[in-house]
Amino acid sequence: MNKYGYKVCYKKQGKNKLKLYLVTNTYDGACWNVRWYETHSPPDRKTKEPIRNVIWLIIPIKTYLEYRLLWRGCPF
């Protein structure tokens, strides 16, 4: 169990760059979101186009500094 949380990221087929999509506190929540996104393409935050042909990844947040930076813009 990771005490800082998890990042749900995606990368496009054939690309190496990861894009952060969601930050969550639990691994179960991250798994549920990945399963949902694989069947229901979420919209890109800038272009509003559905995100298709991507690989979804769950990456643990390893340091307190990274945790603080990721949750800085959280609206709640």
MARZALUM-628017 format. One record per residue: residue number from 0; x, y, z of N, C-alpha, C in turn. Coordinates in Angstrom, 2 decimals. Example, Ala and Ser with C-alpha at 12.3 -4.5 7.8 and 13.67 -1.06 7.14 Angstrom:
2
  seq     n.xx     n.yy     n.zz    ca.xx    ca.yy    ca.zz     c.xx     c.yy     c.zz
    0    13.19    -5.69     7.80    12.30    -4.50     7.80    13.20    -3.30     7.80
    1    12.85    -2.25     7.08    13.67    -1.06     7.14    12.90     0.03     7.87
//
This chain:
76
  seq     n.xx     n.yy     n.zz    ca.xx    ca.yy    ca.zz     c.xx     c.yy     c.zz
    0     0.85    -1.18     0.00     0.00     0.00     0.00     0.89     1.25     0.00
    1     0.53     2.18    -0.84     1.27     3.42    -0.98     0.58     4.50    -0.14
    2     1.32     5.22     0.69     0.69     6.20     1.57     0.39     7.54     0.89
    3     0.95     7.78    -0.31     0.73     9.07    -0.98    -0.35     9.03    -2.05
    4    -0.63     7.88    -2.63    -1.65     7.79    -3.66    -1.10     7.29    -4.98
    5    -1.92     7.44    -6.01    -1.58     6.91    -7.33    -1.96     7.89    -8.42
    6    -1.20     7.85    -9.51    -1.48     8.66   -10.69    -2.02     7.73   -11.77
    7    -3.07     8.14   -12.44    -3.57     7.42   -13.60    -3.10     8.22   -14.82
    8    -2.22     7.61   -15.60    -1.63     8.28   -16.76    -1.94     7.47   -18.01
    9    -1.74     8.11   -19.15    -1.89     7.39   -20.41    -0.77     7.79   -21.36
   10    -0.48     6.89   -22.28     0.45     7.22   -23.35    -0.13     6.70   -24.65
   11     0.06     7.47   -25.70    -0.47     7.10   -27.00     0.34     5.96   -27.59
   12    -0.30     5.17   -28.43     0.36     4.04   -29.07     1.57     4.54   -29.86
   13     2.74     3.93   -29.63     3.94     4.30   -30.35     4.68     5.50   -29.79
   14     4.19     6.10   -28.72     4.83     7.26   -28.10     5.41     6.86   -26.75
   15     6.33     7.65   -26.23     6.92     7.38   -24.93     6.47     8.35   -23.84
   16     5.89     9.47   -24.22     5.53    10.50   -23.25     4.23    10.13   -22.52
   17     4.28    10.21   -21.20     3.10     9.96   -20.38     2.37    11.26   -20.11
   18     1.04    11.19   -20.09     0.23    12.36   -19.72    -0.59    11.98   -18.50
   19    -0.55    12.82   -17.50    -1.31    12.61   -16.28    -2.78    12.91   -16.55
   20    -3.66    12.00   -16.10    -5.08    12.24   -16.28    -5.82    12.39   -14.95
   21    -5.40    11.62   -13.94    -6.14    11.61   -12.69    -5.21    11.27   -11.54
   22    -5.47    11.83   -10.36    -4.75    11.48    -9.12    -5.78    10.95    -8.15
   23    -5.48     9.82    -7.52    -6.40     9.20    -6.58    -5.65     8.70    -5.35
   24    -6.36     8.53    -4.25    -5.74     8.09    -3.00    -5.57     6.58    -2.91
   25    -6.42     5.81    -3.57    -6.40     4.36    -3.40    -6.07     3.64    -4.71
   26    -5.45     2.48    -4.56    -5.14     1.65    -5.73    -6.43     1.09    -6.34
   27    -7.38     0.71    -5.50    -8.66     0.20    -6.01    -9.38     1.25    -6.85
   28    -9.34     2.50    -6.39    -9.95     3.58    -7.16    -9.25     3.79    -8.49
   29    -7.94     3.69    -8.50    -7.18     3.84    -9.74    -7.50     2.71   -10.71
   30    -7.59     1.47   -10.20    -7.93     0.32   -11.05    -9.33     0.47   -11.64
   31   -10.28     0.90   -10.81   -11.64     1.09   -11.30   -11.67     2.13   -12.42
   32   -10.96     3.24   -12.23   -10.92     4.29   -13.26   -10.29     3.79   -14.55
   33    -9.21     3.03   -14.46    -8.56     2.50   -15.67    -9.51     1.56   -16.41
   34   -10.18     0.68   -15.68   -11.14    -0.23   -16.35   -12.25     0.56   -17.03
   35   -12.73     1.63   -16.40   -13.79     2.45   -16.99   -13.28     3.18   -18.24
   36   -12.08     3.75   -18.15   -11.53     4.50   -19.28   -11.23     3.60   -20.47
   37   -10.91     2.33   -20.23   -10.64     1.41   -21.34   -11.90     1.12   -22.14
   38   -13.06     1.15   -21.51   -14.31     0.87   -22.22   -15.07     2.14   -22.63
   39   -14.86     3.22   -21.91   -15.53     4.50   -22.19   -14.46     5.57   -22.34
   40   -14.17     5.97   -23.55   -13.09     6.93   -23.80   -13.41     8.29   -23.18
   41   -12.60     8.74   -22.22   -12.84    10.05   -21.62   -12.38    11.16   -22.57
   42   -12.88    12.37   -22.40   -12.44    13.47   -23.27   -11.09    14.03   -22.84
   43   -10.34    14.49   -23.81    -9.10    15.21   -23.52    -9.47    16.53   -22.86
   44    -8.69    16.95   -21.89    -9.05    18.15   -21.13    -8.95    19.44   -21.96
   45    -8.08    19.46   -22.95    -7.92    20.68   -23.76    -8.78    20.66   -25.01
   46    -8.73    19.57   -25.78    -9.41    19.52   -27.07   -10.83    19.00   -26.98
   47   -11.19    18.36   -25.86   -12.52    17.77   -25.64   -12.81    16.59   -26.58
   48   -11.81    16.13   -27.32   -11.96    14.95   -28.17   -11.77    13.71   -27.33
   49   -12.45    12.60   -27.66   -12.25    11.36   -26.90   -10.80    10.86   -27.01
   50   -10.28    10.34   -25.91    -8.92     9.80   -25.90    -9.01     8.34   -26.34
   51    -8.44     8.03   -27.49    -8.50     6.68   -28.05    -7.10     6.20   -28.40
   52    -6.95     4.88   -28.53    -5.69     4.24   -28.88    -4.57     4.62   -27.91
   53    -4.85     4.46   -26.63    -3.86     4.76   -25.60    -3.69     3.57   -24.66
   54    -2.60     3.58   -23.94    -2.34     2.59   -22.90    -2.47     3.31   -21.56
   55    -3.34     2.80   -20.70    -3.55     3.40   -19.38    -2.61     2.75   -18.38
   56    -1.98     3.56   -17.53    -1.02     3.09   -16.55    -1.35     3.65   -15.17
   57    -1.06     2.86   -14.14    -1.20     3.31   -12.76     0.20     3.42   -12.19
   58     0.57     4.62   -11.74     1.92     4.87   -11.24     1.81     5.37    -9.80
   59     2.52     4.75    -8.87     2.46     5.22    -7.48     3.19     6.55    -7.31
   60     2.66     7.37    -6.42     3.33     8.62    -6.04     4.34     8.25    -4.97
   61     5.62     8.55    -5.21     6.68     8.04    -4.36     7.16     8.99    -3.27
   62     7.07    10.28    -3.50     7.62    11.22    -2.52     6.56    12.21    -2.04
   63     6.80    12.76    -0.87     5.89    13.75    -0.32     5.86    15.01    -1.18
   64     6.99    15.40    -1.74     7.05    16.59    -2.59     6.18    16.41    -3.84
   65     6.28    15.24    -4.47     5.45    14.97    -5.65     3.96    14.98    -5.26
   66     3.65    14.41    -4.10     2.28    14.40    -3.59     1.75    15.82    -3.43
   67     2.54    16.70    -2.82     2.12    18.09    -2.61     1.92    18.82    -3.94
   68     2.80    18.59    -4.91     2.68    19.26    -6.21     1.44    18.80    -6.97
   69     1.14    17.51    -6.90    -0.01    16.98    -7.64    -1.33    17.44    -7.06
   70    -1.43    17.54    -5.74    -2.69    17.91    -5.11    -2.83    19.42    -4.93
   71    -1.86    20.18    -5.36    -1.89    21.64    -5.20    -3.10    22.26    -5.88
   72    -3.44    21.84    -7.08    -4.54    22.44    -7.82    -5.86    21.73    -7.62
   73    -5.97    20.84    -6.64    -7.19    20.08    -6.41    -8.32    21.02    -5.95
   74    -9.50    20.94    -6.57   -10.57    21.88    -6.25   -11.32    21.58    -4.95
   75   -11.05    20.49    -4.28   -11.77    20.20    -3.03   -10.83    19.95    -1.89
//
